[in-house]
Each structure stands twice: as structure tokens, then as C-alpha cells.
Amino acid sequence: MRPPLRSPWTWLPPATALALLALLLATGGNRPVFLALNHAGHAVPPLLWLHLTMFGDGAVALALVLPCIRRLPHCFWAALAAAIFAALWTQVTKQFIDLPRPLAALPVDQFYQAGPAYRRVSFPSGHAAAAFAIAGIWVMGVEGKRLLRALALLLATLVGLSRIMVGVHWPADVLWGMLGGWLGAGMGLALHGRWGWRSSGAAGLLAGLVLAAVAASLLVSRHIGIPEVLPAQRLVGGVCLLWGGREMARMLAQRRRRRARSPPQHKAAQVKEGVDG
């Protein structure tokens, strides 16, 4: 399906991100808003923000796509296209705008910081882009189910906020990342609506194996750099690997059953020749 452009579910999130970004730039509010949000976040246990920020990691986001391979092929393929777009959006922007991170611009005693001590290329937030790419697929790609769509949007917002709460990104970074992820989701859905790729073919199985490898890597990798979230990271990787593997096995079984019901073309041709003769 293609994203319904007139629906508020489609245009309101990116319009909000653009409006807030313009307001921040016009008022010079990037730093004071960062400090206000970062200080307010102390009312919530830091462990919650660390776990939320884990869900914006690229490998975690890709692993979460794997269980969709059979039941929601349009979400599966759209998410892969969105991941490519979001990665280009963030990396190309980082090449042109080397904004220092809060840790390099503010005294360390003015804000809370946790996790890896990044200091450079703050703009934009790749975690926000990944979170809103996945959320955008669900919000724009699933009909009805308003509660589920609202929860997906809320979770992505919290993931974006977590980058401020752990002190590694400015609000403008999060908003620009949000915009890139959402545009990537819309582009992915539009491409699938145009081409209608199937996940049951060879390309889908290959993509599924790649994502299964990504999910398996979460069982051993420490690339996130936050020891407190390792148990949750491994749980997500294990669940996605088992669930996705089960979906791929069922998809292969369905494919074999379809082939068994369809006689080979050469046998059909022989039967036709016998009838004609």
C-alpha cells in the first residue's frame, strides 16, 4: 500500500518536526531546550532512558523487522528501503555539518550523560531516524489499529527524547533525524506500492537471512556500548531470531505446498500433446 498523503497520520509528524526545528533555529533555543529536557529527564530512572535509546540502534531496528517477513511483506520491504534512506540521510548530513556534541560544548557538570562519550558529528541523530523509520512503516503502512499506530509513534518519540536524556544529542539533531526516518518510511511504502515485491521469493529469503544474521549478532555484540542494556539487547535479538526464523520456515513450507499443487510445466505440456493427438 502507498502512504495516504491526506491523512494526518502521514503529514502531521514531519510537519511537526519541521515546525519545531524552525522554531529552535529562529529562537536559538537548541541549547536551553536541551538542558531543560535533560534535567527534566532525571525524574525518570536513567535505566529506562538507556533501554529506550537501545531501540534506536540500527541493528536492533533491523532485527525488529524480521518477524514481518511473512505476514506483512509490504512492511518488511518498506522498512529495508527506509533503512537505506535513513542511513544516507544521516551520514550525508554528518559529512557536511560537524556539530559538536553536548559533551564537547558544555561543562560536564551541567547535564546528565550516559553511555559512550561521543563528542563530534552530533547532527543528526541516527537513532531518531531509525526509530521513526520503523514507526512510520507501522503508522502509514497499517490500516486501522489506531492504538497500535499511536503506540508506535509514542515509542519512537521516547526513543528520540532518550538521546537528549542520555546527553548525546541536541533537540535539532533529533528533529532532523525524525524527519529523515519518516521520509524514508514513506518512500519505502511508496516503492512497495509501485513494485509490489514479494518476500517469498529468493530475494526475500536472502534479505531474511541477512536480518537473521543481524538478530543473531545481538546475542554476542557489545557495539551499543551500554553494559546495562546487554540483557535486553540479547532478549530482543533472541526473540526476533526465533520468531523470524519460524516465519521464514512457514513461508518456505507454504512455498513447497504451492509447488506440489502445481504440476510441472513439461508434464502439463505432455498431457496437452496427448489430448491433441
N, C-alpha and C positions, 0 to 999 in steps of 0.2 A: 504494500500500500504506500501511497505517497502522502507526505505530511499535509494535513488540511491547513492551508495558509491563512484562512479567515478565522480559524479557531483561536481563542485566547490562549489555549494550551500551547500553541505553536509560536505566536508572535510576542506574547507578554513577557516571558522570561528574558529573551535577548533585548527587548526594548527596555526592560527594567535595568539590565546590566549596562546598556549604553547610557541611559539617563543618569544612573549613579556614577558612572565613570566620568561623564561630562561635568557633573556637579563637583566631584572630587578635584578634577583638574582646574575648574574655574575658581574654586574657593581655596585651593592649596590645602585641602583637608586630608591628604593622604596620610601624613604622619600623625596628626592629632586623632584621627579616627582609628588608626592602628593602635595607638596607645590606649584609647578608651575601650576598644573591643578587647584588647589583650588583657587589660586589668579586670574588666568585667568577667572575663572567662575564668578568673580564679575562683568564682563562686561554684564552679563545677569541678569535680575531681580531675586533675590533669590526665589520669589514666584514660578517661573517656575520650578526651581530645586526641590522645595518641592512637587509640583504636580507630577513631573516626578518620584520622589522617591516613591510616593504613589502607582504607578502601579507595583512596585516590591514587595509590601506587599503580603504575601501568600494568605490571604483571598480575596483580590482584584483580584489576578491572577486566583484563583479558580472560582470566580463569573463570570469572563470573559469567562470561558469555557462553562458555562451552555447554552448559546444560540446555541451552536454547536450540541446539543444532537440529533436533528432530521436530519438536512441536512448533517452534517459532522460527522457521528458516529466514523469514524476512528480517527479524531482529538480529539473528546470527550474522547474516551477511552485511546488514546495515551497520552493525557495531564494528565489524572489521574495517569497513570503509571509513567509518567515523574515527577509528583509532589512527588510521594513516593520516587523515586530515588534521586531527588534533595534534599529532606529533609534529607534522610540518608547521602548523600554526605556531606552536610554542618554540620550536627550535629555530625557525627562521626569524621570529621576533627577537629571540635572545641574541642572535648574531648581530642585530642592528641596535639593540638597546641593552647596554650593560649596566643596569641599575643595581647599585649596591643593596644587599640585604639589610634588614634591620640590625643584625649583629655587627655590621660594618659601619652603620650610620648613627647608632645610638649607644650611649653607655649601657653596659650590661646590667646595671642595677636599676634601669628604668623600666624593664619589661621582663616577662617570663619567656624563657627559651628552653626547648627540649629537643632531643634528637640530634641528628648531625648538625654541626656548626657551620652551615653554609654562609658565605659572605658575598658572593658575586652572582651575577646574572639572575636577578630576582624576578624580572618581568618577562613573561607572565608566569602564572602558576600552572605547571603541568598536571598537578594533582586535581586542580579545579577543572581543567579541560577534560581529563579522563572521567571524572565523576559526572560532569554534565553531559558528556557524550553518551555514557551509559543511561543516565536518567532521561535524556532526550529521546533515546530509542524507545523507552517504555512509555513516556508521556505522549509522544507523537505517533508511535507505531502500534499502540494497543487501543482498540476501541472500547468505549465504556469504561468500567472499572475505575471510577473516579478516585476512590480511596487509594487504590494501588498507585495510580499516577501521582496523586498528591504526596504520598509517602516517598515515592522515588524522587520527586522534586525536593522534598524536605531533607531527605538524606544527602542529596548532592549539595544542598545549601550548607548543611552542617559540615560536610567534608571540606567545602571551600572555606568556611569560617575557621575550621580547625587549623588551617595553615597560618592564620593570623594568631590564633590562640597559642600555638607552639612557637611563635616568634620567628618564622622563616619567610613570610611573605607579607607584602603591603596589601591593603584593600584593592588598589588598582590592579595589582597582579592577579588577584582572584577574579575580578570582574572581567578582565580581558581573557583569562583562561576559560571562564564560564562561557563567554561569547563564542570562542573558538570551538569548544566542545559541543555547544548547541548547534552551531552551523554545520559541524561535521555530522551530527546525528541527522539533521535534515537532509544533507547531501546524500548520506548513506541510504536513507529511506527512499529518496527520490531515484537514486540509481537502481535500487532493487525494484522499485515500481516500474522502472523503464525496461529493465532487462529480465527480471523475474528469475534470478539464479536459484537453482535447487541445491539443497545441502546433501542430497542422497547420491549425488554423482561423485566422480573421482576427485574433483576439485574440493567438494565439501568434505569428503573423508580426509583428504590431505590437510585441509585447514583445521579440521577437528583434531588430527594427530598433533599438529603444531601447538594448538591450545592445550591439549592434554599434557604435552611436554612442559608447557609454561606452568600449568597447575602442579605438575609433579615437582617442578623446581622450587615451588613454595614450601615443599616439605623439608628442604635442606638449606635453602638460600638464607643469607643474612643481609641481603642487599639493602633492605629498608633502613637498617642502622639503628633500630629502636628495639633493644632486647625485651622490653616489656610487652611487645605485641607479638613476639615469636609464637607463643601457643595459639593465638587467634589466627595468625598467618598460616600456620600448619593446618589448623582446623579447616579454614577456607579452602586451602589447596587440596586437602584430602576429600572434602565433601564434593567439590567441583570435579575432581578427578573420577571419583566413584560414580557420581550422578551422570556426568558427561559420558563416561565410558559405558554406562548402562544404556544411555540414549543412543549412542553410536552402535552398540550391539543390536539393539532393537531395530534400528534403521537398516542395518545390514540384513537382519532376518527378514524384514519386510521386503527388501530388495530381492532376496533369493526366492521368496514366495511368489513375487510378481513374475520373475523369470520362469519359475516352474509352471505357472499357469499359462504362460505364453509359449506356444510351440516355436521351435527354431524356424527361421525363415526358409532354410533349404528344405526342411520336411514339409512345410506348407506348400512350397513350390512343387515338390514331388507329388503331393496329394492332388494339387490343381492339375498337373500334367496328366495324372492317371484319370481324372474325371474328364478332361478334354479328350483324351484318347478313346 
